[in-house]
Every structure is written in structure tokens, then in C-alpha cells.
Amino acid sequence: MSPIVTRDSIQSYLDNPEKTFQEKAAYVGRALVVLFDRQTAGEKVANTTNMDNGIGFTGADGKSGVLSAKSFLKNKTLQDWQLERWLKKGKSGYARIAKYHSQLNEVAVAKAAQRGA
């Protein structure tokens, strides 16, 4: 199956000037929840990343990722500073959230397969 989520598809959505703050916050928030769900139970409780297993958040994003995901689950949106952090482009020219495209694609492909798409 071809990729559903790519680094370019994420960046394209986030760069779309027609998307509102709320739409971008929901998009990033849902992605954060997907990654949060992949964290270990201990990592979720401690608001960190302890295992370098390529699943969930990287160590550098562990605390902010877990806290942002929890905030999104509670409030159904992200605060300005949270969205700014995940939209900030790195040296690659892609938003911070886009580095998780492979994991997000794995989940999207699995969901599509469950639906029979």
C-alpha cells in the first residue's frame, strides 16, 4: 500500500493558508495523540520518553509531546505556544511534527486496512 501520510503531505496541510488555527490545532493534536498512544505506560505517567525504540516521541520531544497530547485530549485544542512548537520548522524545512510521518503513516495504513480500504 502506498503511503497515506508523508512528510510532504503534513507540511502541505500546515502551510495551507486557508486552514484556520483551530483546524491546524486539531490536525496536530490528533497526530500528538497517536504518538502519545504509542508511548509506554510509564512514559505517559512520567511525561517523558525513556526508551529509544523509535516508537512514540523522541527524547527531545518526550515531555512537550506527552503534555501537549494530554492537553489536547482534555481541551480538544492546543494552546498557541503548543501549536507553535509543533509547527516550527527545523533545518530540514519541515515542521517538528512532520518528523513523525513514518509512525503516523503506520497507524493510518493500519486503520485503512481495518476499514477494508
A tleap script that builds the chain and sets N, CA, C and O, in Angstrom:
source leaprc.protein.ff14SB
mol = sequence {
  NMET SER PRO ILE VAL THR ARG ASP SER ILE
  GLN SER TYR LEU ASP ASN PRO GLU LYS THR
  PHE GLN GLU LYS ALA ALA TYR VAL GLY ARG
  ALA LEU VAL VAL LEU PHE ASP ARG GLN THR
  ALA GLY GLU LYS VAL ALA ASN THR THR ASN
  MET ASP ASN GLY ILE GLY PHE THR GLY ALA
  ASP GLY LYS SER GLY VAL LEU SER ALA LYS
  SER PHE LEU LYS ASN LYS THR LEU GLN ASP
  TRP GLN LEU GLU ARG TRP LEU LYS LYS GLY
  LYS SER GLY TYR ALA ARG ILE ALA LYS TYR
  HIE SER GLN LEU ASN GLU VAL ALA VAL ALA
  LYS ALA ALA GLN ARG GLY CALA
}
set mol.1.N position { 0.848 -1.182 0.000 }
set mol.1.CA position { 0.000 0.000 0.000 }
set mol.1.C position { 0.890 1.242 0.000 }
set mol.1.O position { 1.884 1.299 0.723 }
set mol.2.N position { 0.539 2.203 -0.790 }
set mol.2.CA position { 1.320 3.439 -0.848 }
set mol.2.C position { 1.085 4.257 0.422 }
set mol.2.O position { 0.057 4.110 1.083 }
set mol.3.N position { 2.032 5.107 0.751 }
set mol.3.CA position { 1.903 5.906 1.981 }
set mol.3.C position { 0.658 6.789 1.965 }
set mol.3.O position { 0.278 7.351 0.938 }
set mol.4.N position { 0.052 6.887 3.113 }
set mol.4.CA position { -1.102 7.767 3.294 }
set mol.4.C position { -0.624 9.102 3.861 }
set mol.4.O position { -1.077 10.171 3.451 }
set mol.5.N position { 0.300 9.012 4.811 }
set mol.5.CA position { 0.856 10.201 5.460 }
set mol.5.C position { 2.330 10.289 5.105 }
set mol.5.O position { 3.090 9.343 5.312 }
set mol.6.N position { 2.722 11.437 4.569 }
set mol.6.CA position { 4.127 11.672 4.252 }
set mol.6.C position { 4.554 12.991 4.896 }
set mol.6.O position { 3.726 13.791 5.331 }
set mol.7.N position { 5.836 13.186 4.942 }
set mol.7.CA position { 6.349 14.453 5.478 }
set mol.7.C position { 5.802 15.616 4.647 }
set mol.7.O position { 5.420 16.654 5.189 }
set mol.8.N position { 5.771 15.427 3.323 }
set mol.8.CA position { 5.270 16.492 2.445 }
set mol.8.C position { 3.774 16.734 2.618 }
set mol.8.O position { 3.322 17.877 2.560 }
set mol.9.N position { 2.998 15.659 2.830 }
set mol.9.CA position { 1.551 15.845 2.999 }
set mol.9.C position { 1.254 16.592 4.301 }
set mol.9.O position { 0.338 17.412 4.356 }
set mol.10.N position { 2.022 16.308 5.334 }
set mol.10.CA position { 1.854 17.020 6.603 }
set mol.10.C position { 2.184 18.498 6.407 }
set mol.10.O position { 1.415 19.374 6.802 }
set mol.11.N position { 3.333 18.762 5.793 }
set mol.11.CA position { 3.763 20.144 5.610 }
set mol.11.C position { 2.810 20.910 4.703 }
set mol.11.O position { 2.536 22.087 4.937 }
set mol.12.N position { 2.317 20.259 3.689 }
set mol.12.CA position { 1.372 20.896 2.775 }
set mol.12.C position { 0.102 21.330 3.513 }
set mol.12.O position { -0.401 22.434 3.303 }
set mol.13.N position { -0.407 20.454 4.373 }
set mol.13.CA position { -1.602 20.786 5.152 }
set mol.13.C position { -1.314 21.996 6.054 }
set mol.13.O position { -2.098 22.943 6.114 }
set mol.14.N position { -0.183 21.942 6.744 }
set mol.14.CA position { 0.144 23.001 7.702 }
set mol.14.C position { 0.456 24.331 7.027 }
set mol.14.O position { 0.237 25.389 7.617 }
set mol.15.N position { 0.963 24.290 5.804 }
set mol.15.CA position { 1.289 25.522 5.067 }
set mol.15.C position { 0.084 26.109 4.337 }
set mol.15.O position { 0.167 27.217 3.808 }
set mol.16.N position { -1.024 25.391 4.301 }
set mol.16.CA position { -2.204 25.850 3.580 }
set mol.16.C position { -2.781 27.092 4.274 }
set mol.16.O position { -3.245 27.005 5.411 }
set mol.17.N position { -2.753 28.243 3.595 }
set mol.17.CA position { -3.227 29.479 4.228 }
set mol.17.C position { -4.734 29.478 4.494 }
set mol.17.O position { -5.225 30.307 5.261 }
set mol.18.N position { -5.462 28.568 3.878 }
set mol.18.CA position { -6.907 28.514 4.099 }
set mol.18.C position { -7.272 27.776 5.387 }
set mol.18.O position { -8.413 27.846 5.843 }
set mol.19.N position { -6.308 27.075 5.968 }
set mol.19.CA position { -6.565 26.344 7.217 }
set mol.19.C position { -6.513 27.310 8.387 }
set mol.19.O position { -5.596 28.124 8.497 }
set mol.20.N position { -7.506 27.209 9.258 }
set mol.20.CA position { -7.580 28.079 10.431 }
set mol.20.C position { -6.692 27.537 11.550 }
set mol.20.O position { -6.206 26.408 11.488 }
set mol.21.N position { -6.496 28.353 12.554 }
set mol.21.CA position { -5.754 27.917 13.739 }
set mol.21.C position { -6.397 26.658 14.313 }
set mol.21.O position { -5.707 25.696 14.650 }
set mol.22.N position { -7.714 26.675 14.419 }
set mol.22.CA position { -8.420 25.542 15.009 }
set mol.22.C position { -8.225 24.265 14.187 }
set mol.22.O position { -8.063 23.183 14.752 }
set mol.23.N position { -8.240 24.386 12.872 }
set mol.23.CA position { -8.040 23.218 12.018 }
set mol.23.C position { -6.623 22.666 12.158 }
set mol.23.O position { -6.425 21.454 12.236 }
set mol.24.N position { -5.652 23.558 12.189 }
set mol.24.CA position { -4.260 23.119 12.352 }
set mol.24.C position { -4.042 22.530 13.741 }
set mol.24.O position { -3.340 21.529 13.888 }
set mol.25.N position { -4.639 23.144 14.759 }
set mol.25.CA position { -4.504 22.631 16.122 }
set mol.25.C position { -5.119 21.238 16.235 }
set mol.25.O position { -4.558 20.368 16.901 }
set mol.26.N position { -6.261 21.021 15.593 }
set mol.26.CA position { -6.900 19.706 15.629 }
set mol.26.C position { -6.057 18.672 14.888 }
set mol.26.O position { -5.917 17.539 15.350 }
set mol.27.N position { -5.504 19.049 13.758 }
set mol.27.CA position { -4.658 18.158 12.951 }
set mol.27.C position { -3.419 17.730 13.738 }
set mol.27.O position { -3.107 16.542 13.824 }
set mol.28.N position { -2.720 18.706 14.308 }
set mol.28.CA position { -1.518 18.411 15.088 }
set mol.28.C position { -1.895 17.674 16.370 }
set mol.28.O position { -1.208 16.735 16.773 }
set mol.29.N position { -2.970 18.091 17.002 }
set mol.29.CA position { -3.420 17.440 18.234 }
set mol.29.C position { -3.720 15.968 18.035 }
set mol.29.O position { -3.332 15.138 18.857 }
set mol.30.N position { -4.411 15.632 16.947 }
set mol.30.CA position { -4.711 14.227 16.656 }
set mol.30.C position { -3.423 13.442 16.416 }
set mol.30.O position { -3.303 12.294 16.843 }
set mol.31.N position { -2.468 14.059 15.737 }
set mol.31.CA position { -1.175 13.398 15.492 }
set mol.31.C position { -0.448 13.168 16.818 }
set mol.31.O position { 0.138 12.106 17.028 }
set mol.32.N position { -0.485 14.147 17.701 }
set mol.32.CA position { 0.160 14.004 19.006 }
set mol.32.C position { -0.475 12.878 19.814 }
set mol.32.O position { 0.226 12.139 20.505 }
set mol.33.N position { -1.788 12.746 19.733 }
set mol.33.CA position { -2.477 11.674 20.461 }
set mol.33.C position { -2.065 10.308 19.905 }
set mol.33.O position { -1.896 9.359 20.669 }
set mol.34.N position { -1.905 10.202 18.605 }
set mol.34.CA position { -1.439 8.942 18.003 }
set mol.34.C position { -0.074 8.578 18.572 }
set mol.34.O position { 0.158 7.430 18.952 }
set mol.35.N position { 0.818 9.539 18.631 }
set mol.35.CA position { 2.165 9.297 19.161 }
set mol.35.C position { 2.115 9.007 20.659 }
set mol.35.O position { 2.820 8.125 21.150 }
set mol.36.N position { 1.287 9.745 21.374 }
set mol.36.CA position { 1.104 9.536 22.812 }
set mol.36.C position { 0.635 8.109 23.090 }
set mol.36.O position { 1.110 7.464 24.024 }
set mol.37.N position { -0.289 7.626 22.285 }
set mol.37.CA position { -0.806 6.264 22.461 }
set mol.37.C position { 0.276 5.210 22.273 }
set mol.37.O position { 0.132 4.083 22.747 }
set mol.38.N position { 1.350 5.562 21.592 }
set mol.38.CA position { 2.439 4.627 21.338 }
set mol.38.C position { 3.510 4.670 22.431 }
set mol.38.O position { 4.412 3.832 22.453 }
set mol.39.N position { 3.409 5.643 23.333 }
set mol.39.CA position { 4.341 5.719 24.455 }
set mol.39.C position { 4.039 4.576 25.441 }
set mol.39.O position { 2.918 4.069 25.485 }
set mol.40.N position { 5.035 4.185 26.218 }
set mol.40.CA position { 4.799 3.180 27.246 }
set mol.40.C position { 3.964 3.797 28.365 }
set mol.40.O position { 3.889 5.019 28.491 }
set mol.41.N position { 3.345 2.953 29.168 }
set mol.41.CA position { 2.527 3.440 30.282 }
set mol.41.C position { 3.361 4.299 31.226 }
set mol.41.O position { 2.896 5.336 31.699 }
set mol.42.N position { 4.583 3.872 31.499 }
set mol.42.CA position { 5.458 4.637 32.388 }
set mol.42.C position { 5.820 5.993 31.818 }
set mol.42.O position { 5.903 6.977 32.553 }
set mol.43.N position { 6.035 6.052 30.515 }
set mol.43.CA position { 6.374 7.316 29.871 }
set mol.43.C position { 5.196 8.282 29.922 }
set mol.43.O position { 5.383 9.487 30.091 }
set mol.44.N position { 3.990 7.755 29.777 }
set mol.44.CA position { 2.799 8.602 29.840 }
set mol.44.C position { 2.644 9.227 31.217 }
set mol.44.O position { 2.302 10.403 31.338 }
set mol.45.N position { 2.897 8.440 32.248 }
set mol.45.CA position { 2.759 8.927 33.617 }
set mol.45.C position { 3.856 9.927 33.958 }
set mol.45.O position { 3.598 10.943 34.604 }
set mol.46.N position { 5.089 9.635 33.520 }
set mol.46.CA position { 6.233 10.480 33.863 }
set mol.46.C position { 6.401 11.679 32.930 }
set mol.46.O position { 7.281 12.511 33.152 }
set mol.47.N position { 5.570 11.778 31.890 }
set mol.47.CA position { 5.672 12.875 30.921 }
set mol.47.C position { 7.067 12.941 30.298 }
set mol.47.O position { 7.683 14.005 30.246 }
set mol.48.N position { 7.552 11.806 29.833 }
set mol.48.CA position { 8.896 11.738 29.290 }
set mol.48.C position { 9.004 10.598 28.286 }
set mol.48.O position { 8.047 9.855 28.066 }
set mol.49.N position { 10.171 10.472 27.687 }
set mol.49.CA position { 10.495 9.334 26.843 }
set mol.49.C position { 11.732 8.684 27.437 }
set mol.49.O position { 12.777 9.322 27.572 }
set mol.50.N position { 11.609 7.414 27.792 }
set mol.50.CA position { 12.719 6.699 28.411 }
set mol.50.C position { 13.360 5.688 27.477 }
set mol.50.O position { 14.548 5.389 27.595 }
set mol.51.N position { 12.578 5.166 26.557 }
set mol.51.CA position { 13.059 4.116 25.676 }
set mol.51.C position { 13.345 4.671 24.289 }
set mol.51.O position { 12.509 5.361 23.706 }
set mol.52.N position { 14.521 4.370 23.765 }
set mol.52.CA position { 14.886 4.790 22.412 }
set mol.52.C position { 14.542 3.631 21.475 }
set mol.52.O position { 15.418 2.902 21.009 }
set mol.53.N position { 13.228 3.483 21.211 }
set mol.53.CA position { 12.755 2.353 20.425 }
set mol.53.C position { 12.112 2.763 19.107 }
set mol.53.O position { 11.559 1.922 18.398 }
set mol.54.N position { 12.180 4.051 18.773 }
set mol.54.CA position { 11.603 4.516 17.518 }
set mol.54.C position { 10.085 4.554 17.522 }
set mol.54.O position { 9.455 4.696 16.473 }
set mol.55.N position { 9.500 4.424 18.711 }
set mol.55.CA position { 8.035 4.432 18.829 }
set mol.55.C position { 7.635 5.549 19.783 }
set mol.55.O position { 8.204 5.683 20.866 }
set mol.56.N position { 6.661 6.343 19.380 }
set mol.56.CA position { 6.246 7.473 20.194 }
set mol.56.C position { 7.173 8.658 19.969 }
set mol.56.O position { 7.766 8.800 18.899 }
set mol.57.N position { 7.292 9.496 20.970 }
set mol.57.CA position { 8.094 10.707 20.863 }
set mol.57.C position { 9.577 10.413 21.046 }
set mol.57.O position { 9.956 9.460 21.727 }
set mol.58.N position { 10.407 11.244 20.429 }
set mol.58.CA position { 11.848 11.172 20.663 }
set mol.58.C position { 12.127 11.739 22.051 }
set mol.58.O position { 11.258 12.367 22.656 }
set mol.59.N position { 13.317 11.521 22.546 }
set mol.59.CA position { 13.680 12.049 23.852 }
set mol.59.C position { 13.552 13.553 23.932 }
set mol.59.O position { 13.116 14.093 24.949 }
set mol.60.N position { 13.933 14.235 22.860 }
set mol.60.CA position { 13.870 15.697 22.840 }
set mol.60.C position { 12.439 16.220 22.894 }
set mol.60.O position { 12.197 17.325 23.380 }
set mol.61.N position { 11.499 15.437 22.400 }
set mol.61.CA position { 10.100 15.864 22.351 }
set mol.61.C position { 9.224 15.182 23.391 }
set mol.61.O position { 8.026 15.454 23.464 }
set mol.62.N position { 9.803 14.303 24.190 }
set mol.62.CA position { 9.017 13.495 25.120 }
set mol.62.C position { 8.115 14.291 26.033 }
set mol.62.O position { 6.902 14.079 26.056 }
set mol.63.N position { 8.699 15.210 26.789 }
set mol.63.CA position { 7.912 15.963 27.769 }
set mol.63.C position { 6.853 16.832 27.093 }
set mol.63.O position { 5.676 16.773 27.449 }
set mol.64.N position { 7.271 17.629 26.128 }
set mol.64.CA position { 6.296 18.531 25.492 }
set mol.64.C position { 5.264 17.739 24.693 }
set mol.64.O position { 4.104 18.142 24.607 }
set mol.65.N position { 5.678 16.618 24.110 }
set mol.65.CA position { 4.741 15.799 23.344 }
set mol.65.C position { 3.659 15.193 24.214 }
set mol.65.O position { 2.473 15.258 23.889 }
set mol.66.N position { 4.080 14.601 25.324 }
set mol.66.CA position { 3.112 13.989 26.236 }
set mol.66.C position { 2.189 15.047 26.830 }
set mol.66.O position { 0.973 14.862 26.875 }
set mol.67.N position { 2.768 16.155 27.285 }
set mol.67.CA position { 1.944 17.209 27.887 }
set mol.67.C position { 0.989 17.832 26.873 }
set mol.67.O position { -0.158 18.130 27.208 }
set mol.68.N position { 1.448 18.033 25.638 }
set mol.68.CA position { 0.587 18.602 24.601 }
set mol.68.C position { -0.536 17.640 24.242 }
set mol.68.O position { -1.677 18.058 24.046 }
set mol.69.N position { -0.216 16.354 24.154 }
set mol.69.CA position { -1.249 15.362 23.841 }
set mol.69.C position { -2.292 15.296 24.956 }
set mol.69.O position { -3.492 15.243 24.688 }
set mol.70.N position { -1.832 15.299 26.195 }
set mol.70.CA position { -2.771 15.282 27.326 }
set mol.70.C position { -3.655 16.529 27.311 }
set mol.70.O position { -4.856 16.449 27.566 }
set mol.71.N position { -3.061 17.664 27.013 }
set mol.71.CA position { -3.807 18.915 26.939 }
set mol.71.C position { -4.855 18.846 25.832 }
set mol.71.O position { -5.990 19.285 26.018 }
set mol.72.N position { -4.473 18.291 24.675 }
set mol.72.CA position { -5.417 18.179 23.567 }
set mol.72.C position { -6.567 17.236 23.927 }
set mol.72.O position { -7.724 17.518 23.616 }
set mol.73.N position { -6.251 16.131 24.575 }
set mol.73.CA position { -7.304 15.188 24.970 }
set mol.73.C position { -8.296 15.836 25.942 }
set mol.73.O position { -9.496 15.564 25.887 }
set mol.74.N position { -7.792 16.684 26.818 }
set mol.74.CA position { -8.641 17.340 27.815 }
set mol.74.C position { -9.432 18.503 27.225 }
set mol.74.O position { -10.620 18.656 27.506 }
set mol.75.N position { -8.764 19.332 26.398 }
set mol.75.CA position { -9.372 20.585 25.937 }
set mol.75.C position { -9.843 20.576 24.487 }
set mol.75.O position { -10.497 21.520 24.043 }
set mol.76.N position { -9.520 19.524 23.749 }
set mol.76.CA position { -9.897 19.385 22.335 }
set mol.76.C position { -9.262 20.441 21.433 }
set mol.76.O position { -9.713 20.654 20.308 }
set mol.77.N position { -8.224 21.096 21.924 }
set mol.77.CA position { -7.445 22.038 21.136 }
set mol.77.C position { -6.074 22.181 21.783 }
set mol.77.O position { -5.832 21.654 22.869 }
set mol.78.N position { -5.194 22.886 21.118 }
set mol.78.CA position { -3.876 23.175 21.664 }
set mol.78.C position { -3.781 24.662 21.965 }
set mol.78.O position { -4.452 25.478 21.333 }
set mol.79.N position { -2.952 25.003 22.924 }
set mol.79.CA position { -2.695 26.406 23.203 }
set mol.79.C position { -1.759 26.936 22.124 }
set mol.79.O position { -1.093 26.166 21.432 }
set mol.80.N position { -1.717 28.251 21.989 }
set mol.80.CA position { -0.884 28.872 20.954 }
set mol.80.C position { 0.561 28.382 21.002 }
set mol.80.O position { 1.117 27.996 19.973 }
set mol.81.N position { 1.175 28.393 22.187 }
set mol.81.CA position { 2.578 28.004 22.312 }
set mol.81.C position { 2.798 26.546 21.941 }
set mol.81.O position { 3.847 26.186 21.407 }
set mol.82.N position { 1.797 25.702 22.226 }
set mol.82.CA position { 1.935 24.288 21.883 }
set mol.82.C position { 1.928 24.108 20.371 }
set mol.82.O position { 2.769 23.401 19.815 }
set mol.83.N position { 0.979 24.749 19.718 }
set mol.83.CA position { 0.919 24.633 18.263 }
set mol.83.C position { 2.174 25.222 17.627 }
set mol.83.O position { 2.735 24.645 16.696 }
set mol.84.N position { 2.609 26.372 18.132 }
set mol.84.CA position { 3.829 26.992 17.595 }
set mol.84.C position { 5.015 26.041 17.665 }
set mol.84.O position { 5.795 25.950 16.717 }
set mol.85.N position { 5.157 25.335 18.779 }
set mol.85.CA position { 6.276 24.393 18.953 }
set mol.85.C position { 6.251 23.314 17.877 }
set mol.85.O position { 7.292 22.987 17.306 }
set mol.86.N position { 5.094 22.766 17.597 }
set mol.86.CA position { 4.988 21.654 16.653 }
set mol.86.C position { 4.994 22.115 15.206 }
set mol.86.O position { 5.279 21.321 14.309 }
set mol.87.N position { 4.683 23.395 14.958 }
set mol.87.CA position { 4.726 23.938 13.603 }
set mol.87.C position { 6.089 24.511 13.242 }
set mol.87.O position { 6.384 24.733 12.067 }
set mol.88.N position { 6.917 24.750 14.249 }
set mol.88.CA position { 8.229 25.351 13.998 }
set mol.88.C position { 9.043 24.457 13.066 }
set mol.88.O position { 9.192 23.255 13.287 }
set mol.89.N position { 9.564 25.094 12.016 }
set mol.89.CA position { 10.345 24.352 11.033 }
set mol.89.C position { 11.798 24.235 11.474 }
set mol.89.O position { 12.381 25.174 12.016 }
set mol.90.N position { 12.360 23.070 11.231 }
set mol.90.CA position { 13.760 22.836 11.541 }
set mol.90.C position { 14.625 23.108 10.325 }
set mol.90.O position { 14.168 23.687 9.340 }
set mol.91.N position { 15.869 22.688 10.401 }
set mol.91.CA position { 16.807 22.879 9.301 }
set mol.91.C position { 16.333 22.189 8.026 }
set mol.91.O position { 16.678 22.603 6.919 }
set mol.92.N position { 15.550 21.144 8.192 }
set mol.92.CA position { 15.046 20.385 7.043 }
set mol.92.C position { 13.984 21.163 6.269 }
set mol.92.O position { 13.681 20.831 5.123 }
set mol.93.N position { 13.421 22.196 6.891 }
set mol.93.CA position { 12.347 22.954 6.257 }
set mol.93.C position { 10.966 22.397 6.562 }
set mol.93.O position { 9.958 22.884 6.052 }
set mol.94.N position { 10.937 21.367 7.406 }
set mol.94.CA position { 9.669 20.738 7.784 }
set mol.94.C position { 9.342 21.051 9.243 }
set mol.94.O position { 10.236 21.249 10.066 }
set mol.95.N position { 8.048 21.092 9.546 }
set mol.95.CA position { 7.592 21.313 10.908 }
set mol.95.C position { 8.045 20.160 11.798 }
set mol.95.O position { 8.242 19.041 11.326 }
set mol.96.N position { 8.208 20.441 13.078 }
set mol.96.CA position { 8.642 19.426 14.047 }
set mol.96.C position { 7.746 18.189 13.997 }
set mol.96.O position { 8.255 17.070 14.068 }
set mol.97.N position { 6.446 18.354 13.879 }
set mol.97.CA position { 5.529 17.205 13.868 }
set mol.97.C position { 5.765 16.308 12.651 }
set mol.97.O position { 5.479 15.111 12.699 }
set mol.98.N position { 6.283 16.875 11.567 }
set mol.98.CA position { 6.475 16.104 10.329 }
set mol.98.C position { 7.544 15.034 10.466 }
set mol.98.O position { 7.561 14.088 9.679 }
set mol.99.N position { 8.439 15.156 11.446 }
set mol.99.CA position { 9.465 14.123 11.601 }
set mol.99.C position { 8.872 12.793 12.043 }
set mol.99.O position { 9.548 11.765 11.994 }
set mol.100.N position { 7.634 12.804 12.466 }
set mol.100.CA position { 6.951 11.584 12.908 }
set mol.100.C position { 6.096 10.971 11.800 }
set mol.100.O position { 5.244 10.123 12.069 }
set mol.101.N position { 6.318 11.394 10.565 }
set mol.101.CA position { 5.474 10.947 9.455 }
set mol.101.C position { 5.435 9.433 9.312 }
set mol.101.O position { 4.383 8.879 8.994 }
set mol.102.N position { 6.536 8.759 9.535 }
set mol.102.CA position { 6.555 7.297 9.371 }
set mol.102.C position { 5.621 6.614 10.365 }
set mol.102.O position { 4.859 5.721 9.997 }
set mol.103.N position { 5.684 7.035 11.611 }
set mol.103.CA position { 4.805 6.444 12.624 }
set mol.103.C position { 3.338 6.779 12.347 }
set mol.103.O position { 2.458 5.930 12.489 }
set mol.104.N position { 3.092 8.019 11.954 }
set mol.104.CA position { 1.719 8.427 11.651 }
set mol.104.C position { 1.193 7.649 10.453 }
set mol.104.O position { 0.016 7.291 10.406 }
set mol.105.N position { 2.063 7.389 9.489 }
set mol.105.CA position { 1.657 6.605 8.330 }
set mol.105.C position { 1.354 5.163 8.727 }
set mol.105.O position { 0.377 4.588 8.247 }
set mol.106.N position { 2.166 4.574 9.583 }
set mol.106.CA position { 1.914 3.197 10.046 }
set mol.106.C position { 0.512 3.076 10.618 }
set mol.106.O position { -0.215 2.136 10.297 }
set mol.107.N position { 0.134 4.014 11.457 }
set mol.107.CA position { -1.181 3.995 12.083 }
set mol.107.C position { -2.272 4.220 11.048 }
set mol.107.O position { -3.304 3.550 11.084 }
set mol.108.N position { -2.057 5.153 10.127 }
set mol.108.CA position { -3.070 5.425 9.087 }
set mol.108.C position { -3.265 4.209 8.187 }
set mol.108.O position { -4.397 3.880 7.832 }
set mol.109.N position { -2.193 3.550 7.819 }
set mol.109.CA position { -2.282 2.347 6.965 }
set mol.109.C position { -3.033 1.239 7.715 }
set mol.109.O position { -3.882 0.562 7.134 }
set mol.110.N position { -2.724 1.055 8.999 }
set mol.110.CA position { -3.405 0.027 9.795 }
set mol.110.C position { -4.903 0.316 9.899 }
set mol.110.O position { -5.723 -0.597 9.796 }
set mol.111.N position { -5.256 1.586 10.103 }
set mol.111.CA position { -6.677 1.960 10.187 }
set mol.111.C position { -7.383 1.736 8.857 }
set mol.111.O position { -8.518 1.262 8.822 }
set mol.112.N position { -6.705 2.080 7.757 }
set mol.112.CA position { -7.293 1.874 6.428 }
set mol.112.C position { -7.505 0.391 6.162 }
set mol.112.O position { -8.520 0.006 5.581 }
set mol.113.N position { -6.568 -0.438 6.578 }
set mol.113.CA position { -6.683 -1.888 6.378 }
set mol.113.C position { -7.854 -2.438 7.192 }
set mol.113.O position { -8.555 -3.336 6.726 }
set mol.114.N position { -8.075 -1.920 8.386 }
set mol.114.CA position { -9.205 -2.360 9.228 }
set mol.114.C position { -10.538 -2.011 8.579 }
set mol.114.O position { -11.512 -2.755 8.691 }
set mol.115.N position { -10.567 -0.870 7.900 }
set mol.115.CA position { -11.795 -0.441 7.236 }
set mol.115.C position { -11.995 -1.137 5.909 }
set mol.115.O position { -13.066 -1.060 5.307 }
set mol.116.N position { -10.938 -1.829 5.452 }
set mol.116.CA position { -11.030 -2.525 4.182 }
set mol.116.C position { -10.774 -1.634 2.991 }
set mol.116.O position { -11.136 -1.963 1.861 }
set mol.117.N position { -10.140 -0.488 3.254 }
set mol.117.CA position { -9.868 0.453 2.156 }
set mol.117.C position { -8.663 0.034 1.358 }
set mol.117.O position { -8.293 0.711 0.399 }
savepdb mol mol.pdb
quit
